[in-house]
Amino acid sequence: MRTKQDVLKILDRRFIVCDTTLRDGEQTAGIVFANIEKYKIAQMLDDAGVQQIESGIPAMGGDEKTAVKHIAHMGLDASILGWNRADIQDINDSIACDVDSVAISMSSSDIHIQNKIRKSREWVLQKISESVSHAADHGLYISCNAEDASRADLGFLIEFARTAKEAGAMRLRYCDTIGREDPFTAYERVKTIIDTVGIDVEMHTHNDFGMANANTFAGIRAGAKFASTTVMGIGERSGNTALEEIVMACKHLMNLDTGIDVLKLKPLAEFVSLASGRPIYVSKPFLGANCFAHEAGIHTDGIIKDSKNYEPYDPEEVGLQRSIVIGKHSGRSTLVSDLAKRGITLDDDAAALLLENVRTASISLKRQLTSDELFYLYNDLVKGVNTFSK
Protein backbone atom coordinates (compact mmCIF):
# COMPACT_ATOMS: atom_id res chain seq x y z
CA MET A 1 0.00 0.00 0.00
CA ARG A 2 1.22 3.51 -0.82
CA THR A 3 2.32 5.82 1.96
CA LYS A 4 1.29 9.46 2.26
CA GLN A 5 4.74 10.40 0.96
CA ASP A 6 4.17 8.25 -2.13
CA VAL A 7 0.92 10.10 -2.78
CA LEU A 8 2.56 13.48 -2.28
CA LYS A 9 5.10 12.57 -4.97
CA ILE A 10 2.29 11.68 -7.40
CA LEU A 11 0.60 14.99 -6.65
CA ASP A 12 3.76 17.09 -6.77
CA ARG A 13 2.86 19.32 -9.71
CA ARG A 14 1.10 22.65 -10.39
CA PHE A 15 -2.05 21.11 -11.88
CA ILE A 16 -3.71 17.90 -10.74
CA VAL A 17 -6.88 16.17 -11.82
CA CYS A 18 -8.87 14.27 -9.20
CA ASP A 19 -11.47 12.58 -11.35
CA THR A 20 -14.73 11.59 -9.67
CA THR A 21 -16.54 9.88 -12.56
CA LEU A 22 -16.75 6.69 -10.48
CA ARG A 23 -18.29 8.52 -7.51
CA ASP A 24 -20.02 11.80 -8.36
CA GLY A 25 -20.42 10.85 -12.01
CA GLU A 26 -22.25 7.66 -11.08
CA GLN A 27 -24.49 9.69 -8.77
CA THR A 28 -26.16 11.05 -11.91
CA ALA A 29 -29.81 10.03 -11.70
CA GLY A 30 -30.22 6.81 -13.68
CA ILE A 31 -26.53 5.94 -14.13
CA VAL A 32 -25.17 2.68 -12.70
CA PHE A 33 -21.76 1.31 -13.63
CA ALA A 34 -21.15 -2.42 -13.39
CA ASN A 35 -18.01 -3.15 -11.40
CA ILE A 36 -16.22 -4.43 -14.48
CA GLU A 37 -17.03 -1.12 -16.17
CA LYS A 38 -15.63 0.74 -13.17
CA TYR A 39 -12.37 -1.18 -13.47
CA LYS A 40 -12.14 -0.35 -17.18
CA ILE A 41 -12.86 3.35 -16.55
CA ALA A 42 -10.25 3.45 -13.78
CA GLN A 43 -7.69 1.86 -16.10
CA MET A 44 -8.49 4.31 -18.91
CA LEU A 45 -8.30 7.29 -16.55
CA ASP A 46 -4.91 6.06 -15.39
CA ASP A 47 -3.70 5.48 -18.95
CA ALA A 48 -4.69 9.06 -19.79
CA GLY A 49 -2.50 10.33 -16.95
CA VAL A 50 -5.16 11.33 -14.41
CA GLN A 51 -3.24 11.80 -11.18
CA GLN A 52 -5.95 10.85 -8.65
CA ILE A 53 -9.10 8.75 -9.03
CA GLU A 54 -11.98 9.08 -6.60
CA SER A 55 -13.03 5.46 -6.71
CA GLY A 56 -16.29 5.43 -4.76
CA ILE A 57 -17.88 5.37 -1.31
CA PRO A 58 -16.63 2.40 0.74
CA ALA A 59 -19.22 2.98 3.49
CA MET A 60 -21.94 1.87 1.02
CA GLY A 61 -20.58 -1.67 1.44
CA GLY A 62 -21.44 -4.54 -0.89
CA ASP A 63 -20.41 -4.20 -4.53
CA GLU A 64 -19.30 -0.61 -3.99
CA LYS A 65 -16.77 -1.60 -1.36
CA THR A 66 -15.63 -4.53 -3.50
CA ALA A 67 -15.06 -2.20 -6.46
CA VAL A 68 -13.10 0.36 -4.45
CA LYS A 69 -10.82 -2.31 -3.00
CA HIS A 70 -10.30 -3.91 -6.42
CA ILE A 71 -9.33 -0.55 -7.95
CA ALA A 72 -6.92 0.07 -5.07
CA HIS A 73 -5.19 -3.21 -5.96
CA MET A 74 -5.04 -2.71 -9.75
CA GLY A 75 -1.50 -1.35 -9.60
CA LEU A 76 -2.45 1.96 -11.19
CA ASP A 77 -0.06 4.90 -11.24
CA ALA A 78 -2.82 7.22 -10.01
CA SER A 79 -3.55 7.79 -6.34
CA ILE A 80 -6.78 6.04 -5.32
CA LEU A 81 -9.15 8.01 -3.09
CA GLY A 82 -12.25 6.94 -1.17
CA TRP A 83 -15.07 9.36 -0.29
CA ASN A 84 -16.31 9.60 3.32
CA ARG A 85 -18.55 11.54 5.58
CA ALA A 86 -16.81 13.08 8.59
CA ASP A 87 -17.38 9.81 10.42
CA ILE A 88 -14.84 7.44 11.97
CA GLN A 89 -16.59 4.32 10.69
CA ASP A 90 -16.70 5.68 7.13
CA ILE A 91 -12.96 6.26 7.29
CA ASN A 92 -12.40 2.76 8.67
CA ASP A 93 -14.30 1.38 5.69
CA SER A 94 -11.95 3.28 3.38
CA ILE A 95 -8.93 2.02 5.28
CA ALA A 96 -10.23 -1.54 4.87
CA CYS A 97 -10.26 -1.00 1.09
CA ASP A 98 -6.55 -0.11 1.07
CA VAL A 99 -7.02 3.27 -0.62
CA ASP A 100 -4.08 5.64 -0.22
CA SER A 101 -6.19 8.78 0.16
CA VAL A 102 -9.50 9.84 1.65
CA ALA A 103 -11.90 12.70 1.08
CA ILE A 104 -13.72 13.66 4.26
CA SER A 105 -16.86 15.68 3.62
CA MET A 106 -18.76 18.01 5.94
CA SER A 107 -21.28 20.82 5.46
CA SER A 108 -19.75 24.29 5.68
CA SER A 109 -22.65 26.65 4.95
CA ASP A 110 -25.08 27.83 7.59
CA ILE A 111 -27.90 26.73 5.28
CA HIS A 112 -26.69 23.13 5.50
CA ILE A 113 -25.58 23.31 9.11
CA GLN A 114 -28.96 24.61 10.28
CA ASN A 115 -31.34 22.91 7.83
CA LYS A 116 -29.60 19.67 6.86
CA ILE A 117 -27.48 18.36 9.72
CA ARG A 118 -29.18 20.62 12.32
CA LYS A 119 -26.07 21.15 14.37
CA SER A 120 -23.82 24.09 15.23
CA ARG A 121 -20.68 25.48 13.65
CA GLU A 122 -18.76 24.27 16.72
CA TRP A 123 -20.04 20.73 16.17
CA VAL A 124 -18.93 20.86 12.54
CA LEU A 125 -15.41 21.90 13.47
CA GLN A 126 -15.23 19.21 16.15
CA LYS A 127 -16.28 16.49 13.69
CA ILE A 128 -13.74 17.74 11.16
CA SER A 129 -10.98 17.69 13.76
CA GLU A 130 -11.88 14.19 14.99
CA SER A 131 -12.31 12.53 11.59
CA VAL A 132 -9.32 14.16 9.91
CA SER A 133 -7.11 13.34 12.91
CA HIS A 134 -8.25 9.71 12.73
CA ALA A 135 -7.34 9.47 9.05
CA ALA A 136 -4.02 11.21 9.67
CA ASP A 137 -3.19 8.70 12.42
CA HIS A 138 -3.50 5.97 9.77
CA GLY A 139 -1.02 7.68 7.46
CA LEU A 140 -3.51 8.65 4.74
CA TYR A 141 -3.40 11.58 2.37
CA ILE A 142 -6.47 13.67 3.26
CA SER A 143 -8.71 16.02 1.34
CA CYS A 144 -11.25 17.79 3.54
CA ASN A 145 -14.39 18.62 1.58
CA ALA A 146 -16.24 21.83 2.45
CA GLU A 147 -19.72 20.96 1.22
CA ASP A 148 -21.71 23.96 -0.03
CA ALA A 149 -18.59 26.12 0.30
CA SER A 150 -19.89 28.63 -2.24
CA ARG A 151 -22.72 29.57 0.17
CA ALA A 152 -20.61 29.43 3.33
CA ASP A 153 -19.63 32.49 5.32
CA LEU A 154 -16.06 33.19 4.22
CA GLY A 155 -14.84 33.77 7.78
CA PHE A 156 -16.18 30.39 8.88
CA LEU A 157 -14.87 28.72 5.72
CA ILE A 158 -11.40 29.96 6.62
CA GLU A 159 -11.85 28.57 10.13
CA PHE A 160 -13.09 25.29 8.60
CA ALA A 161 -9.99 25.09 6.37
CA ARG A 162 -7.62 25.98 9.20
CA THR A 163 -9.17 23.33 11.49
CA ALA A 164 -8.81 20.71 8.76
CA LYS A 165 -5.20 21.66 8.08
CA GLU A 166 -4.24 21.59 11.75
CA ALA A 167 -5.79 18.13 12.08
CA GLY A 168 -3.74 16.79 9.17
CA ALA A 169 -5.59 17.57 5.92
CA MET A 170 -3.42 18.34 2.91
CA ARG A 171 -6.10 20.15 0.94
CA LEU A 172 -9.51 21.73 1.07
CA ARG A 173 -12.11 20.76 -1.52
CA TYR A 174 -14.07 23.89 -2.35
CA CYS A 175 -17.48 22.44 -3.25
CA ASP A 176 -19.93 24.50 -5.26
CA THR A 177 -22.54 21.95 -4.31
CA ILE A 178 -25.56 23.48 -6.01
CA GLY A 179 -23.69 25.21 -8.83
CA ARG A 180 -24.55 28.76 -7.74
CA GLU A 181 -21.02 30.18 -7.73
CA ASP A 182 -19.74 32.65 -10.33
CA PRO A 183 -16.15 32.88 -11.61
CA PHE A 184 -15.45 36.32 -10.14
CA THR A 185 -16.56 35.36 -6.64
CA ALA A 186 -14.85 31.98 -6.92
CA TYR A 187 -11.54 33.64 -7.76
CA GLU A 188 -11.69 36.04 -4.81
CA ARG A 189 -12.82 33.47 -2.25
CA VAL A 190 -10.34 30.79 -3.29
CA LYS A 191 -7.45 33.26 -3.39
CA THR A 192 -8.38 34.49 0.09
CA ILE A 193 -8.45 30.94 1.48
CA ILE A 194 -5.07 30.08 -0.03
CA ASP A 195 -3.44 33.34 1.09
CA THR A 196 -4.92 33.17 4.60
CA VAL A 197 -4.69 29.47 5.46
CA GLY A 198 -1.86 28.29 3.22
CA ILE A 199 -3.63 25.09 2.18
CA ASP A 200 -3.98 23.50 -1.26
CA VAL A 201 -7.43 23.94 -2.76
CA GLU A 202 -9.42 21.65 -5.05
CA MET A 203 -12.25 23.04 -7.16
CA HIS A 204 -15.33 20.80 -7.16
CA THR A 205 -18.05 22.59 -9.11
CA HIS A 206 -21.50 21.75 -10.41
CA ASN A 207 -23.10 23.05 -13.58
CA ASP A 208 -26.58 24.17 -12.52
CA PHE A 209 -25.99 27.67 -13.93
CA GLY A 210 -23.64 26.49 -16.68
CA MET A 211 -20.64 27.79 -14.74
CA ALA A 212 -18.88 24.58 -13.65
CA ASN A 213 -15.93 24.81 -16.03
CA ALA A 214 -15.64 28.59 -15.65
CA ASN A 215 -15.64 28.38 -11.85
CA THR A 216 -13.00 25.66 -11.84
CA PHE A 217 -10.90 27.67 -14.29
CA ALA A 218 -11.25 30.78 -12.11
CA GLY A 219 -10.20 28.81 -9.04
CA ILE A 220 -7.11 27.54 -10.82
CA ARG A 221 -6.30 31.11 -11.85
CA ALA A 222 -6.56 32.03 -8.16
CA GLY A 223 -4.03 29.35 -7.24
CA ALA A 224 -6.12 26.21 -6.75
CA LYS A 225 -3.97 23.19 -7.52
CA PHE A 226 -6.66 20.53 -8.03
CA ALA A 227 -9.57 20.18 -10.43
CA SER A 228 -12.32 17.72 -9.57
CA THR A 229 -13.75 16.43 -12.84
CA THR A 230 -15.98 13.85 -14.44
CA VAL A 231 -15.75 12.44 -17.95
CA MET A 232 -18.14 14.40 -20.22
CA GLY A 233 -19.20 16.40 -17.15
CA ILE A 234 -21.72 13.76 -16.02
CA GLY A 235 -22.98 14.25 -12.49
CA GLU A 236 -25.92 15.12 -10.30
CA ARG A 237 -28.57 17.38 -11.81
CA SER A 238 -26.82 19.41 -14.55
CA GLY A 239 -23.46 17.74 -14.08
CA ASN A 240 -19.92 18.60 -13.03
CA THR A 241 -16.75 20.11 -14.44
CA ALA A 242 -15.89 18.13 -17.59
CA LEU A 243 -12.48 16.44 -17.55
CA GLU A 244 -11.76 16.98 -21.24
CA GLU A 245 -12.89 20.62 -21.19
CA ILE A 246 -10.94 21.85 -18.16
CA VAL A 247 -7.80 19.98 -19.24
CA MET A 248 -7.86 21.54 -22.72
CA ALA A 249 -8.74 24.98 -21.33
CA CYS A 250 -5.81 24.86 -18.92
CA LYS A 251 -3.49 23.59 -21.63
CA HIS A 252 -4.39 26.14 -24.29
CA LEU A 253 -5.62 29.16 -22.34
CA MET A 254 -3.20 29.03 -19.39
CA ASN A 255 -0.30 27.18 -21.02
CA LEU A 256 -0.45 24.86 -18.03
CA ASP A 257 1.11 21.41 -18.15
CA THR A 258 -1.75 19.08 -17.25
CA GLY A 259 0.10 15.78 -17.50
CA ILE A 260 -2.91 14.38 -19.39
CA ASP A 261 -2.62 12.58 -22.75
CA VAL A 262 -5.47 14.38 -24.51
CA LEU A 263 -5.55 11.85 -27.35
CA LYS A 264 -6.86 9.30 -24.85
CA LEU A 265 -9.81 11.43 -23.71
CA LYS A 266 -12.08 10.65 -26.66
CA PRO A 267 -11.84 6.82 -26.31
CA LEU A 268 -12.38 7.27 -22.57
CA ALA A 269 -15.48 9.39 -23.15
CA GLU A 270 -16.83 6.92 -25.70
CA PHE A 271 -16.55 4.11 -23.18
CA VAL A 272 -18.16 6.17 -20.40
CA SER A 273 -20.91 7.16 -22.84
CA LEU A 274 -21.59 3.50 -23.57
CA ALA A 275 -21.45 2.45 -19.91
CA SER A 276 -23.64 5.33 -18.72
CA GLY A 277 -26.12 5.37 -21.58
CA ARG A 278 -25.42 9.08 -22.08
CA PRO A 279 -24.69 9.96 -25.72
CA ILE A 280 -21.97 12.40 -26.69
CA TYR A 281 -23.73 15.47 -28.07
CA VAL A 282 -22.49 16.43 -31.56
CA SER A 283 -21.36 19.87 -30.37
CA LYS A 284 -19.69 18.63 -27.15
CA PRO A 285 -16.34 20.45 -26.93
CA PHE A 286 -13.35 18.25 -27.74
CA LEU A 287 -15.53 15.17 -28.25
CA GLY A 288 -18.45 15.91 -30.59
CA ALA A 289 -18.55 15.22 -34.31
CA ASN A 290 -19.38 18.86 -35.06
CA CYS A 291 -16.35 20.37 -33.31
CA PHE A 292 -14.59 20.75 -36.66
CA ALA A 293 -17.57 20.77 -39.03
CA HIS A 294 -17.75 23.91 -41.17
CA GLU A 295 -20.59 24.96 -43.47
CA ALA A 296 -20.91 28.77 -43.56
CA GLY A 297 -19.27 30.14 -46.70
CA ILE A 298 -17.03 32.72 -45.02
CA HIS A 299 -15.78 30.13 -42.53
CA THR A 300 -15.15 27.36 -45.04
CA ASP A 301 -13.30 29.73 -47.35
CA GLY A 302 -11.10 30.74 -44.41
CA ILE A 303 -10.53 27.12 -43.39
CA ILE A 304 -9.60 26.08 -46.93
CA LYS A 305 -7.01 28.89 -46.99
CA ASP A 306 -5.63 28.19 -43.49
CA SER A 307 -7.28 26.15 -40.72
CA LYS A 308 -6.03 28.61 -38.07
CA ASN A 309 -8.51 31.16 -39.38
CA TYR A 310 -11.47 29.44 -37.71
CA GLU A 311 -10.12 26.60 -35.57
CA PRO A 312 -8.76 27.15 -32.03
CA TYR A 313 -6.64 23.98 -32.06
CA ASP A 314 -5.87 21.11 -34.43
CA PRO A 315 -8.50 18.35 -34.62
CA GLU A 316 -5.78 15.71 -34.65
CA GLU A 317 -4.79 16.79 -31.14
CA VAL A 318 -7.91 15.18 -29.67
CA GLY A 319 -8.50 12.51 -32.32
CA LEU A 320 -11.18 14.37 -34.28
CA GLN A 321 -11.42 15.13 -38.00
CA ARG A 322 -12.24 18.26 -39.93
CA SER A 323 -15.26 18.18 -42.21
CA ILE A 324 -16.48 20.72 -44.75
CA VAL A 325 -20.26 20.46 -44.91
CA ILE A 326 -22.16 21.10 -48.14
CA GLY A 327 -25.49 22.78 -47.44
CA LYS A 328 -27.67 25.86 -47.41
CA HIS A 329 -24.97 28.13 -45.95
CA SER A 330 -22.11 26.90 -48.13
CA GLY A 331 -20.10 29.23 -50.33
CA ARG A 332 -18.63 28.73 -53.77
CA SER A 333 -15.18 27.82 -52.45
CA THR A 334 -16.64 24.70 -50.77
CA LEU A 335 -18.09 23.47 -54.06
CA VAL A 336 -14.96 24.30 -56.01
CA SER A 337 -12.76 22.52 -53.46
CA ASP A 338 -14.96 19.41 -53.26
CA LEU A 339 -15.31 18.93 -57.01
CA ALA A 340 -11.59 19.55 -57.50
CA LYS A 341 -11.00 16.27 -55.66
CA ARG A 342 -12.79 14.61 -58.60
CA GLY A 343 -10.68 16.46 -61.15
CA ILE A 344 -13.46 18.91 -61.99
CA THR A 345 -12.69 22.61 -62.42
CA LEU A 346 -15.52 25.11 -61.89
CA ASP A 347 -15.38 28.66 -63.23
CA ASP A 348 -17.06 31.45 -61.28
CA ASP A 349 -20.27 31.45 -63.32
CA ALA A 350 -20.74 27.68 -63.03
CA ALA A 351 -19.97 27.79 -59.32
CA ALA A 352 -22.58 30.50 -58.77
CA LEU A 353 -25.26 28.51 -60.63
CA LEU A 354 -24.37 25.29 -58.85
CA LEU A 355 -24.43 27.05 -55.47
CA GLU A 356 -27.98 28.20 -56.11
CA ASN A 357 -29.01 24.62 -56.87
CA VAL A 358 -27.20 23.33 -53.77
CA ARG A 359 -29.05 25.77 -51.54
CA THR A 360 -32.40 24.87 -53.08
CA ALA A 361 -31.67 21.15 -52.65
CA SER A 362 -30.55 21.58 -49.04
CA ILE A 363 -33.70 23.51 -48.12
CA SER A 364 -35.92 20.99 -49.89
CA LEU A 365 -34.26 18.02 -48.19
CA LYS A 366 -33.84 19.87 -44.85
CA ARG A 367 -30.29 18.59 -44.45
CA GLN A 368 -26.75 18.85 -45.67
CA LEU A 369 -25.71 17.20 -48.93
CA THR A 370 -23.13 14.51 -49.49
CA SER A 371 -20.20 14.90 -51.85
CA ASP A 372 -21.87 12.43 -54.19
CA GLU A 373 -25.08 14.48 -54.19
CA LEU A 374 -23.06 17.58 -55.08
CA PHE A 375 -21.54 15.62 -57.95
CA TYR A 376 -25.02 14.62 -59.15
CA LEU A 377 -26.15 18.26 -59.04
CA TYR A 378 -23.07 19.24 -61.01
CA ASN A 379 -23.87 16.62 -63.66
CA ASP A 380 -27.47 17.88 -63.80
CA LEU A 381 -26.15 21.41 -64.26
CA VAL A 382 -23.95 20.29 -67.15
CA LYS A 383 -27.00 18.59 -68.74
CA GLY A 384 -29.21 21.59 -68.13
CA VAL A 385 -31.41 19.67 -65.65
CA ASN A 386 -32.46 20.90 -62.19
CA THR A 387 -34.32 18.32 -60.11
CA PHE A 388 -35.17 20.92 -57.49
CA SER A 389 -36.40 23.69 -59.79
CA LYS A 390 -39.69 25.28 -58.76
Disulfide bonds with the S-S distance in Angstrom:
none
